[in-house]
Amino acid sequence: MAFQATIDNDSVAALDTVCFRGRVVIVDSDEGVEAACDELQRARVIGFDTETRPSFRAGVSYKVALLQLSTADTCYLIRLNLVRLSNRLLKILGSRQILKVGADVAGDIRALHQLRHFRADGFVDLQHEAIRWGIEEKSLRKLSAIVLGLRVSKAQRLSNWEARQLTEQQVDYAATDAWVCIRILEELQRVEPQTAGELTIISSQDDSSAAHKSSVEAEKRPHHRKWHLRGAKRAEDNGRSKGATHPQTRRFIKGGVQNRGRNQDRDKQEIVKI
């Protein structure tokens, strides 16, 4: 099996949409950040993204308003316009033992550096990794279309991420953007790449917003030389009770996430605020 190199917008638009149906936690307090970090620090692989309020006036810009960090079954939406980018969050963002998977992660890191300088590490960029499978597209929307055969909606991209309360549509959009990164990397690794190699880890120095890349193998840590998401996911699952399940992953495999209406299966997605 080989992935197609490119896909046109019309073909993407014809695909069914994908939407995260796991637990979504909206974090807008310091106590909520602590609780989120308690869970996230136990993960091995996290989907990563950020959102910023758009500006429609020349010379006006805004800082990052939302940080999305998603495990296989829970996505944390951390409202950085309301809470500080805490030391515990920075520890997760700087840990090579916790892989953070996203698209254009260097841009997200630069945006976070506008809030606080820190050393980022352990990031994987799908834009870079997809090249090894012969994929030329860069956007998350088209990567999802090629790899998963599903469309990521971008309808909320230019919405107000500093609003007093996020809408249901914004929550769906933000959670899906982070979570689907895990699914794309997992699906890529089910297929033999056209070019052999290891995952490239992206890191940055705390005094610079420019990300630089270093090979996992160059770190000479044998237990980190080959990162396969399925293995990492199993390691995460082993820390859970035997009765624990990932309902949204199960539905994805069965195709159940496809072609859902706005309110369909809403009761299957738990949204909490801490």
C-alpha positions in Angstrom: 0.0 0.0 0.0 1.2 3.5 -0.8 -0.3 6.9 0.0 -1.0 9.3 -2.8 1.3 12.3 -3.0 -1.3 15.0 -3.4 -5.0 15.6 -3.2 -7.1 18.4 -4.6 -9.6 20.5 -2.6 -12.7 19.1 -4.3 -11.6 15.6 -3.4 -11.1 16.6 0.2 -14.5 18.3 0.3 -16.2 15.1 -0.8 -14.9 13.1 2.1 -16.7 12.4 5.4 -15.6 14.5 8.4 -13.8 13.1 11.4 -14.5 14.4 14.9 -13.1 13.5 18.3 -15.7 11.7 20.4 -13.7 11.2 23.6 -13.6 13.3 26.8 -12.9 17.0 26.4 -11.7 19.0 29.4 -11.7 22.8 29.2 -9.0 24.1 31.5 -9.4 27.7 32.6 -8.0 27.7 36.2 -4.7 27.0 37.9 -6.2 24.1 39.7 -7.4 22.7 36.3 -3.9 23.0 34.9 -2.5 21.0 37.8 -5.1 18.3 37.3 -4.5 18.1 33.6 -0.7 17.8 34.1 -1.2 15.0 36.5 -2.8 13.0 33.6 -0.7 14.2 30.7 2.7 13.5 32.4 1.8 9.8 32.4 1.2 9.7 28.6 3.8 8.6 26.1 2.2 10.2 23.0 0.2 13.4 22.9 -1.6 15.2 20.1 -0.6 18.9 20.0 -1.9 22.1 18.6 -2.6 25.8 19.4 -5.2 28.3 18.5 -4.9 32.1 18.3 -7.6 34.7 17.9 -7.4 36.0 14.3 -6.9 39.7 13.5 -8.6 41.4 10.7 -6.9 44.8 11.1 -3.4 45.7 10.0 -0.9 46.0 12.8 -3.1 44.2 15.3 -2.1 40.7 16.5 -2.9 38.4 19.4 -1.0 35.9 21.4 -1.9 32.2 21.7 -5.2 31.7 23.4 -5.6 27.9 23.4 -3.2 25.0 23.9 -4.6 21.6 22.9 -3.0 18.5 24.3 -4.7 15.2 23.6 -4.2 11.6 24.7 -6.0 8.7 22.9 -9.2 9.3 24.9 -9.0 12.7 26.5 -8.3 16.1 25.1 -7.3 19.1 27.3 -8.2 22.5 26.0 -6.0 24.9 28.1 -7.1 28.5 27.8 -3.9 30.4 27.8 -5.7 33.7 27.7 -7.0 32.9 31.2 -4.3 30.8 32.8 -0.5 31.0 32.8 1.8 28.7 30.8 2.9 27.1 34.0 6.2 25.3 34.9 4.4 22.0 34.9 3.1 22.5 31.4 6.6 23.6 30.3 8.0 20.4 31.7 5.6 18.4 29.5 6.5 20.5 26.5 10.2 20.0 27.2 10.1 16.3 27.8 11.6 14.0 25.2 9.9 11.0 27.0 6.5 12.4 26.0 6.1 12.7 22.2 4.0 15.7 21.1 2.7 15.2 17.6 1.4 18.0 15.5 1.6 19.8 12.1 3.9 22.9 11.7 5.0 22.5 15.3 7.8 25.0 14.9 5.2 27.7 14.3 3.3 26.6 17.4 6.5 26.7 19.4 7.3 30.2 18.2 3.8 31.3 19.2 4.2 29.8 22.7 7.6 31.5 23.1 5.7 34.8 22.8 4.1 33.9 26.2 7.2 32.4 27.8 10.6 31.4 26.8 11.3 27.7 27.4 13.2 24.7 25.9 10.8 22.6 23.8 11.7 19.0 23.2 10.0 15.8 22.1 8.0 17.2 19.2 7.2 15.3 16.0 6.0 17.2 12.9 3.7 15.4 10.6 4.7 17.7 7.8 8.2 16.4 8.0 7.3 12.8 8.7 4.8 12.5 5.8 7.6 13.1 3.3 9.1 9.7 4.0 5.8 8.1 2.8 5.9 10.2 -0.4 3.2 12.6 0.7 3.8 16.2 -0.5 0.9 17.9 1.2 1.5 20.0 4.3 -1.9 21.0 5.7 -3.4 18.9 8.5 -6.7 18.8 6.5 -5.0 17.3 3.4 -2.8 15.0 5.5 -5.9 13.6 7.2 -7.6 13.2 3.8 -4.7 11.2 2.3 -3.8 9.1 5.3 -7.2 8.5 7.0 -9.5 9.1 4.1 -11.4 11.6 6.3 -11.7 15.4 6.2 -10.9 17.6 9.2 -13.3 20.6 9.2 -11.6 24.0 9.4 -14.8 26.0 9.7 -13.8 27.4 13.2 -10.2 28.3 12.4 -11.0 32.0 12.2 -13.3 32.2 15.2 -12.7 34.1 18.4 -10.5 31.9 20.6 -10.5 34.5 23.4 -14.3 34.5 23.7 -15.7 34.3 27.2 -17.0 30.8 26.5 -16.0 28.5 23.7 -18.8 27.3 21.5 -19.6 23.6 21.0 -18.3 23.9 17.5 -15.0 25.4 18.7 -14.6 22.6 21.2 -15.1 20.0 18.6 -12.7 21.7 16.2 -9.9 22.2 18.7 -10.1 18.7 20.2 -10.2 17.1 16.8 -7.2 19.0 15.5 -5.0 17.7 18.3 -6.3 14.2 18.6 -6.3 13.5 14.8 -2.5 14.0 14.8 -2.0 10.8 16.8 -4.3 8.9 14.4 -2.4 10.1 11.4 1.0 9.2 12.8 -0.3 5.8 13.9 -1.8 5.1 10.4 1.5 6.2 8.7 3.4 3.7 10.8 1.2 0.9 9.7 2.7 1.3 6.2 6.3 0.8 5.1 7.8 4.2 4.3 9.4 4.9 0.9 12.4 6.3 2.7 13.8 4.5 5.8 14.6 6.4 8.9 13.6 7.2 12.4 11.2 9.8 13.7 12.8 13.2 13.7 12.5 15.0 17.1 12.1 18.7 17.0 13.4 20.8 19.9 14.2 24.4 20.6 16.5 26.3 22.9 14.9 28.5 25.6 16.6 31.6 24.2 15.5 31.1 20.6 12.2 30.5 18.9 13.8 28.7 16.0 13.3 25.0 16.2 16.1 22.7 15.3 16.0 19.0 14.6 18.0 16.1 16.1 17.7 12.5 15.3 16.4 10.2 18.0 19.2 7.8 17.2 21.8 10.5 17.7 20.7 10.7 21.3 22.2 7.2 21.9 19.3 6.2 24.0 18.6 2.6 22.9 15.1 2.6 24.4 14.2 5.6 22.3 15.7 4.7 19.0 12.6 3.4 17.4 9.4 5.2 18.2 6.4 3.4 17.0 3.1 4.9 18.0 1.4 1.6 18.5 4.0 0.5 21.0 3.8 3.9 22.7 0.1 3.6 22.8 0.3 0.1 24.3 2.7 1.4 27.0 0.1 4.1 27.8 -2.7 1.6 27.9 -0.8 -0.7 30.2 -1.0 1.9 32.8 -4.8 1.8 32.8 -7.1 -0.7 34.3 -7.9 -3.8 32.2 -11.4 -2.6 31.8 -10.5 0.7 30.4 -11.4 1.4 26.8 -10.9 4.0 24.1 -14.4 4.4 22.7 -13.5 6.9 20.0 -10.6 4.8 18.8 -12.9 1.8 18.6 -15.4 3.8 16.6 -12.7 5.0 14.3 -11.6 1.5 13.4 -15.2 0.6 12.7 -15.7 3.8 10.7 -18.2 5.1 13.2 -16.7 8.5 13.3 -17.7 9.1 9.7 -20.6 11.1 8.4 -22.0 12.2 11.7 -24.5 15.1 12.0 -23.8 18.0 14.4 -25.9 16.5 17.3 -25.5 12.8 16.5 -23.8 10.9 19.2 -23.3 14.1 21.2 -24.0 12.1 24.4 -20.9 10.0 23.7 -18.6 13.0 24.0 -18.1 14.2 27.6 -17.2 17.8 28.0 -16.1 19.0 31.4 -14.7 22.3 32.7 -12.1 22.5 35.4 
